C-alpha cells in the first residue's frame, strides 16, 4: 500500500491497487511522506472505502480531534484485548477516540457528570470497568488532570457494547436491570451476598446474560416443559423466587419470560438459597 496523504500520526490515506482506503495504526503516519509504503503489520484497522459512514465519521473527527487521542484510544483498546480476550466491534476505535477527547475537554471546562449506574457497571461488568479505570488513569497522567472515577464507567460502556452483536445494545438499561434484580433477590432471600462467593458470581453472570437476551428479544425458546416440571417439583424454593422475577418483569416491562428462562433462573436461585 502506498501513502497518498498523512492525515495524522495514526491515520493515513493509502492507495491499494487503485482503491483509496484509510489505514489506522499507532504511529503509522509519524515521519511518513506521500509515496512511501505502509507495512501491513503496522495497520490495526483498514477502512476498505473512504465513502462508508464510519470512514466519513473518522474524517470528520480528524478535523477536530488532536492525533494524541487516536493513539491513546489504541492503547486502551490493546489493554482491553488482553483483559477481555474477545472480538470487539470495528466501530469501537472511532467512538472511544471521540469519547475520551470530549471527556478531557469537558473536564477542563469544569463540567463533571455523574453516572447513574456507576455501581452496577463496577459490580457487574468488572472487566469492562477495569479497562475504563485504566483509561482514566492514562488520561489523567497524560494531561495532568483528575477525571473522576465515574468516568471509568462511562468508558466501560463502549467495551460492553463493543462485545454485543447489535449496535442497538443498551448497556445502561442492562446494568440497571441487573441491579434491580439483584436487589430484589437480596430482599427476597433476606441475605447479604459476598461478591467473591462462587454461587453469587455464577448467579450474576447468568443474570447479566439473561438481561442481554431479554432486551434483545432473544430469550431461550426450547420449550422444555419436562425440565420445567421437574424443577418445579425438585426445586420449589428456587422456582418460587424465579416466579417473583417473572412477575416483576411483567409489571415493569410488560414482557413475559419463557419457561426455559424461568427454569434456569430457578436453578440458580436454588443454588443461592442453599448458601443461606
Buried (B, 14 or more C-beta within 10 A) or exposed (E): BEBBBBBBBBBBBBBEEEEBBBBBBBEBBEEBEEEEEBEEEBBBBBBEEBEEEBBEBBBEBBEEBEBBBBBBBBBBBEBBEEBBEEEBBEBBBBBBBBBBBEBBEBBEEEEEEEBEBBEBBBBBBBBBBBBBBBBBEBBBEBBEEEBBEBBBBBBBBBBBBBBBEEEEBBBBBBBBBBBBBBEBBEEBBEEEBEEEEEBBBEBBEBBBEBBBBBBBEEBBEEEBEEBBEEBBEEBEBBBBBBBBBBEBBEEEEEEEBBBBBBBBBBBBBBBBBEBE
